[in-house]
Structures are given as C-alpha cells and as structure tokens.
Amino acid sequence: MRPGGQPNMQQIMKQAQKMQQQVAQAQAELAAAELTGTAGGGLVSVVITGLGEFKSVKIDPKAVDPEDVETLEDLILAAVHNAAEAQRELTEEKMGPATGGLSLPGF
C-alpha cells in the first residue's frame, strides 16, 4: 500500500492482468485435454474435453444384450459420471492456481 492507506492501482492492474493471462492459459489447456471415463471394466468408455465437451462414446459389443438394455444404460451413465469427475478434478487443478482459489462461475 502507498502512504495514506490506498492500494497501488498500477499494481492491482498488473495482478489482474496476470490472473487473466493465467485463466486464459488454463482454459486453453482444458480445451486441449481429453479425459476418458470408463465403466464395466472398460466395456463402455466416454471421452470428453477438459471443458466438458463430449467427443466420443465407445461400447464393447459384449456389453450389448438386447434382453438387458438397462444394464447398458447404467454403464453409459456410469462412464459419463466418471468422465465428468475427471473433468471437474482437472478444472480445479488448472484453474485453482490461476484464480488464487476463487471460484469463478462456469468453472
């Protein structure tokens, strides 16, 4: 702080600009990352980006039983949840340092 107790605006602006650059870098890394969620020992896998965009779903033919569609649906849902959890963890890892621990909407 400067004399008189006022924060140095130039220093605050520098810190804000640095934080903005770190957030942009973290977002770019998240966009480039691909995470895989699996279920059923790999019978179903889902690939998403670090920003949560779904890229693909793979289903092993062994998981397809016309008499038991419900199990396949459960496997797909479990794989999606697994991928979403990996995406959440990566987002915290990448965005945490950039935001100084602040929670930003949408991340």
Secondary structure, 3 states (H helix, E strand, C coil): CCCCCCCCHHHHHHHHHHHHHHHHHHHHHHHHCEEEEEEHHHCEEEEEECCCCEEEEEECHHHCCCCCHHHHHHHHHHHHHHHHHHHHHHHHHHHHHHHCCCCCCCC
